[in-house]
Amino acid sequence: MSADHFYRPEDGHGLPYDPFKAIVAPRPVGWISTRGPDGAVNLAPYSFFNAVVSHPPIVMFSSDSEKDTVAFARQTGEFVCNFVSAGLADQMNLTSASVPRGTSEFDLADLAMAPSRVVDAPRVCDAPAALECTVTQIIQPLDRHGAALDVWTVFGEVVGVHINGAFLNDGRFDTARADPVTRLGYRDFGRLGPVFALTRPDD
Ligand SMILES: Cc1cc2nc3c(=O)[nH]c(=O)nc-3n(C[C@H](O)[C@H](O)[C@H](O)COP(=O)(O)O)c2cc1C
């Protein structure tokens, strides 16, 4: 058996690169679009993202420091979470560039916008699905000593769901066909492996 590499994060990981995000992987990418109060459009990927409640559906994303996405979500109370097919990976990556506020990452990455139905923020036209969200909470996570971190976690209730019909199969969202890009650690991304079903013991 290989020796266990143990570390306490406060002491450093003792490895060439921090393994944390490679361990907590794969993570879905929430590609968050927002519109600022002045109408400016913003789009950026967040892999500290997930669904956290199913009824009502609630998603969250977490930002290291208050980036434009958090600022716009706070100011308007809205955001849209777009999903990333493998074919959109390069454009998604381009939208993570640091650009001055007011520069539309849709233009930067040559992405078509589509209007949302319930919120003002636009969505990515070619995404297999998009969730229109109303902000429910913005919290600052605490460390174990109770100190607030410079991290902002935004929760939003899903108030509108768009599904591109090409990814509906017998009334089910066909995740495999949507071919989602997932975030691993380092510079790595993943794609879906074989899909299999399990029946729960209580079913
Ligand atoms: C795949 C991917 C995932 C990312 N996930 C996060 C994240 O979870 N939290 C974060 O703060 N930044 C994350 N980033 C970096 C932001 O996308 C980047 O800082 C971006 O410029 C923020 O844009 P904004 O200021 O318009 O919100 C990620 C970047 C990529 C490429």
PDBQT file of the ligand as one rigid body, heavy atoms in Angstrom, charges set to zero:
ROOT
HETATM    1  C1  LIG A 301     -13.618  26.880 -15.495  1.00  0.00    +0.000 C 
HETATM    2  C2  LIG A 301     -13.428  28.067 -14.593  1.00  0.00    +0.000 A 
HETATM    3  C3  LIG A 301     -14.017  28.063 -13.340  1.00  0.00    +0.000 A 
HETATM    4  C4  LIG A 301     -13.873  29.177 -12.481  1.00  0.00    +0.000 A 
HETATM    5  N1  LIG A 301     -14.441  29.127 -11.243  1.00  0.00    +0.000 NA
HETATM    6  C5  LIG A 301     -14.334  30.176 -10.409  1.00  0.00    +0.000 A 
HETATM    7  C6  LIG A 301     -14.954  30.140  -9.122  1.00  0.00    +0.000 A 
HETATM    8  O1  LIG A 301     -15.622  29.176  -8.739  1.00  0.00    +0.000 OA
HETATM    9  N2  LIG A 301     -14.806  31.233  -8.319  1.00  0.00    +0.000 N 
HETATM   10  C7  LIG A 301     -14.106  32.322  -8.714  1.00  0.00    +0.000 A 
HETATM   11  O2  LIG A 301     -14.006  33.287  -7.947  1.00  0.00    +0.000 OA
HETATM   12  N3  LIG A 301     -13.515  32.393  -9.939  1.00  0.00    +0.000 NA
HETATM   13  C8  LIG A 301     -13.625  31.349 -10.789  1.00  0.00    +0.000 A 
HETATM   14  N4  LIG A 301     -13.061  31.402 -12.040  1.00  0.00    +0.000 N 
HETATM   15  C9  LIG A 301     -12.408  32.646 -12.460  1.00  0.00    +0.000 C 
HETATM   16  C10 LIG A 301     -13.441  33.671 -12.970  1.00  0.00    +0.000 C 
HETATM   17  O3  LIG A 301     -14.190  33.152 -14.063  1.00  0.00    +0.000 OA
HETATM   18  C11 LIG A 301     -12.692  34.947 -13.423  1.00  0.00    +0.000 C 
HETATM   19  O4  LIG A 301     -12.071  35.545 -12.308  1.00  0.00    +0.000 OA
HETATM   20  C12 LIG A 301     -13.579  35.957 -14.127  1.00  0.00    +0.000 C 
HETATM   21  O5  LIG A 301     -12.787  36.993 -14.660  1.00  0.00    +0.000 OA
HETATM   22  C13 LIG A 301     -14.604  36.580 -13.216  1.00  0.00    +0.000 C 
HETATM   23  O6  LIG A 301     -15.378  37.445 -14.010  1.00  0.00    +0.000 OA
HETATM   24  P1  LIG A 301     -16.338  38.561 -13.439  1.00  0.00    +0.000 P 
HETATM   25  O7  LIG A 301     -15.476  39.579 -12.716  1.00  0.00    +0.000 OA
HETATM   26  O8  LIG A 301     -16.964  39.102 -14.692  1.00  0.00    +0.000 OA
HETATM   27  O9  LIG A 301     -17.336  37.900 -12.531  1.00  0.00    +0.000 OA
HETATM   28  C14 LIG A 301     -13.145  30.313 -12.907  1.00  0.00    +0.000 A 
HETATM   29  C15 LIG A 301     -12.551  30.309 -14.184  1.00  0.00    +0.000 A 
HETATM   30  C16 LIG A 301     -12.685  29.205 -15.016  1.00  0.00    +0.000 A 
HETATM   31  C17 LIG A 301     -12.041  29.211 -16.386  1.00  0.00    +0.000 C 
ENDROOT
TORSDOF 0
